[in-house]
């Protein structure tokens, strides 16, 4: 991984020509300065991955990527971010709690019969 990168997450986004293409979300280390174009160039030169796997779009973040309680990236949240244009500012990157409405579970699951 690039020395200025703290963490990165890559998701597929819609593409007119190919159907899907990769988009990267990157958190840089404190005090590091790297642009998205410079990072894409580094990926092309440094990594041995196919051209179609190189992200054409990189969104730089100032805060950590969302993770589960076990430390895995919340890819679903990142996929939702990909639907929001980069020019629009996200109010709270970690406000990812889905609105599930009211969920009814059978009380018998918990052994709380009346």
NUGURO-650177 format. One line per 8 residues: number of its first residue (from 1); for each residue x negated, y negated, z negated of N, C-alpha, C. Coordinates in steps of 0.001 Angstrom, whole numbers. Layout:
# NUGURO-650177
NUM	X/Y/Z/X/Y/Z/X/Y/Z ~ ... .
***
This chain:
# NUGURO-650177
1	-840/1166/0/0/0/0/-896/-1243/0 ~ -398/-2302/584/-1131/-3563/661/-1427/-4077/-743 ~ -2585/-4661/-938/-3021/-5091/-2271/-2140/-6172/-2897 ~ -1400/-6933/-2100/-543/-7990/-2629/893/-7537/-2886 ~ 1209/-6295/-2570/2563/-5792/-2706/2744/-5090/-4046 ~ 3777/-5488/-4770/4119/-4828/-6026/4977/-3600/-5752 ~ 6010/-3774/-4915/6879/-2671/-4548/7608/-3003/-3260 ~ 8115/-1967/-2603/8833/-2159/-1347/9919/-1106/-1208 .
9	10976/-1496/-528/12063/-583/-211/12458/-795/1234 ~ 12705/265/1958/13052/168/3380/14394/857/3605 ~ 15275/163/4321/16585/718/4662/16830/540/6153 ~ 17776/1293/6675/18152/1172/8083/19211/85/8236 ~ 19050/-740/9262/20043/-1760/9598/20467/-1555/11052 ~ 21633/-2070/11378/22158/-1899/12733/21266/-2589/13764 ~ 21123/-1946/14921/20333/-2490/16014/21076/-2221/17316 ~ 21222/-3260/18134/21973/-3111/19384/21320/-2129/20351 .
17	19998/-2145/20411/19295/-1299/21372/19132/144/20888 ~ 18728/321/19633/18381/1646/19121/19429/2255/18199 ~ 20437/1497/17837/21433/1994/16893/21089/1602/15474 ~ 19859/1924/15046/19355/1540/13727/17881/1208/13838 ~ 17413/380/12915/16000/50/12819/15682/-199/11342 ~ 14417/-68/10951/14073/-282/9549/13955/-1763/9184 ~ 14387/-2086/7969/14200/-3417/7395/13605/-3214/6007 ~ 12565/-3974/5699/11872/-3821/4418/12208/-4960/3464 .
25	12334/-4618/2204/12478/-5582/1122/11243/-5418/254 ~ 10515/-6509/53/9208/-6436/-579/9109/-7433/-1731 ~ 8592/-6960/-2859/8275/-7823/-3989/6757/-7945/-4037 ~ 6263/-9178/-3993/4813/-9395/-4034/4354/-9567/-5474 ~ 3097/-9278/-5705/2512/-9444/-7031/2455/-10922/-7385 ~ 2473/-11202/-8660/2411/-12579/-9143/1136/-13254/-8654 ~ 1279/-14413/-8059/138/-15171/-7561/-315/-14786/-6163 ~ 252/-13742/-5607/-134/-13292/-4260/625/-14090/-3208 .
33	-4/-14276/-2077/612/-15011/-977/446/-14205/303 ~ 1545/-13647/759/1542/-12903/2019/2878/-13160/2701 ~ 2833/-13401/3985/4047/-13639/4744/4543/-12373/5400 ~ 5778/-12413/5850/6361/-11218/6465/5635/-10833/7751 ~ 5252/-11830/8559/4530/-11528/9808/3176/-10892/9519 ~ 2482/-11411/8523/1184/-10855/8140/1336/-9412/7648 ~ 2408/-9149/6894/2642/-7804/6378/2968/-6829/7508 ~ 3797/-7253/8451/4123/-6392/9603/2858/-6070/10391 .
41	2016/-7074/10594/753/-6861/11306/-131/-5868/10559 ~ -174/-5981/9240/-969/-5066/8427/-449/-3639/8568 ~ 887/-3473/8561/1480/-2143/8697/1087/-1531/10040 ~ 1174/-2329/11098/830/-1831/12433/-626/-1388/12485 ~ -1527/-2184/11910/-2957/-1885/11979/-3417/-833/10975 ~ -2852/-841/9781/-3375/-9/8698/-2727/1356/8555 ~ -1462/1434/8805/-756/2690/8566/-655/3508/9834 ~ -662/4771/9645/-546/5674/10786/897/6157/10891 .
49	1770/5217/11263/3167/5565/11466/3564/5151/12879 ~ 4586/5783/13382/5049/5484/14732/5577/4058/14820 ~ 5488/3476/16003/5932/2096/16203/7390/1897/15823 ~ 8243/2890/16135/9661/2725/15835/9946/2695/14331 ~ 8989/3142/13529/9154/3143/12079/8678/1846/11423 ~ 7991/1002/12155/7483/-260/11612/8635/-1259/11516 ~ 8889/-1811/10326/9973/-2789/10197/9690/-4035/11035 ~ 10693/-4483/11766/10569/-5737/12517/10994/-6915/11648 .
57	11595/-6597/10521/12095/-7628/9622/11698/-7262/8196 ~ 11108/-8242/7491/10711/-8053/6105/11275/-9211/5307 ~ 11991/-8894/4247/12519/-9939/3372/11724/-9916/2075 ~ 11083/-11036/1778/10270/-11141/572/11158/-11536/-608 ~ 10971/-10852/-1729/11747/-11105/-2932/10850/-11620/-4037 ~ 11429/-12404/-4926/10668/-12930/-6050/10875/-12111/-7314 ~ 11810/-11179/-7274/12056/-10349/-8437/12035/-8882/-8038 ~ 11921/-7992/-9030/11809/-6562/-8729/13040/-6021/-8014 .
65	12841/-4964/-7268/13944/-4267/-6612/14795/-3567/-7674 ~ 16083/-3416/-7424/16946/-2753/-8415/16621/-1270/-8508 ~ 16621/-770/-9729/16293/632/-9970/17325/1272/-10900 ~ 17400/2588/-10813/18276/3334/-11715/17570/3469/-13060 ~ 18255/4060/-14024/17651/4254/-15349/16468/5209/-15312 ~ 16374/6023/-14258/15237/6945/-14121/14125/6369/-13244 ~ 14299/5130/-12762/13240/4469/-12008/13337/4574/-10496 ~ 14360/5260/-9991/14515/5369/-8539/15106/4080/-7981 .
73	14724/3748/-6747/15307/2583/-6092/16791/2800/-5860 ~ 17566/1752/-6046/19004/1811/-5762/19194/1462/-4292 ~ 19029/2462/-3443/19109/2249/-1996/20467/1709/-1569 ~ 21526/2112/-2248/22856/1624/-1917/22962/115/-2074 ~ 22358/-404/-3124/22355/-1851/-3353/21549/-2540/-2256 ~ 20409/-1978/-1920/19559/-2574/-891/20256/-2534/465 ~ 20997/-1461/732/21768/-1398/1982/22832/-2489/2026 ~ 23437/-2776/884/24430/-3856/823/23761/-5203/1071 .
81	22563/-5384/542/21812/-6627/785/21590/-6815/2281 ~ 21315/-5721/2973/21013/-5794/4404/22200/-6330/5199 ~ 23395/-6226/4650/24591/-6739/5322/24732/-8249/5162 ~ 23986/-8834/4199/24036/-10271/3949/22917/-10932/4736 ~ 23206/-11961/5535/22134/-12643/6273/21063/-13169/5316 ~ 19806/-13058/5727/18682/-13469/4878/18755/-14940/4518 ~ 19363/-15759/5372/19466/-17185/5108/20393/-17476/3931 ~ 21355/-16590/3682/22266/-16762/2551/21551/-16340/1284 .
89	21618/-17151/277/20961/-16816/-979/21860/-15909/-1802 ~ 21307/-14830/-2286/22044/-13961/-3187/22016/-14597/-4565 ~ 23160/-14688/-5195/23244/-15344/-6493/22524/-14538/-7555 ~ 22785/-13249/-7617/22159/-12402/-8621/21824/-11067/-7965 ~ 20555/-10827/-7745/20129/-9622/-7039/20492/-8346/-7784 ~ 20586/-8412/-9107/20813/-7197/-9885/22247/-7061/-10359 ~ 23135/-7927/-9915/24539/-7787/-10251/25157/-6811/-9260 ~ 24861/-5546/-9445/25235/-4529/-8476/26295/-3570/-9001 .
97	26942/-3943/-10095/27951/-3072/-10648/29171/-3080/-9748 ~ 29545/-1945/-9199/30700/-1929/-8303/31988/-2144/-9077 ~ 32945/-2783/-8445/34250/-2979/-9038/35078/-1749/-8694 ~ 35270/-870/-9655/35969/378/-9410/37447/294/-9769 ~ 37872/-834/-10304/39269/-943/-10716/39500/-46/-11916 ~ 40710/416/-12074/40982/1305/-13202/40839/2750/-12731 ~ 40150/3514/-13527/39932/4919/-13216/40666/5740/-14263 ~ 41495/6648/-13831/42229/7508/-14749/41573/8873/-14789 .
105	41166/9277/-15957/40604/10609/-16147/41538/11398/-17041 ~ 41683/12671/-16786/42510/13479/-17675/41929/13472/-19076 ~ 42757/13197/-20062/42299/13128/-21442/41778/14476/-21902 ~ 42261/15557/-21311/41853/16887/-21716/40371/17148/-21494 ~ 39753/16376/-20587/38308/16531/-20352/37545/16296/-21651 ~ 38024/15372/-22435/37337/15002/-23673/37892/15731/-24887 ~ 38879/16607/-24674/39445/17348/-25789/40276/16478/-26709 ~ 40876/15423/-26192/41641/14511/-27019/43144/14672/-26785 .
113	43628/15886/-26749/45050/16149/-26504/45873/15569/-27627 ~ 47078/15171/-27307/48019/14740/-28357/48871/15897/-28781 .
***
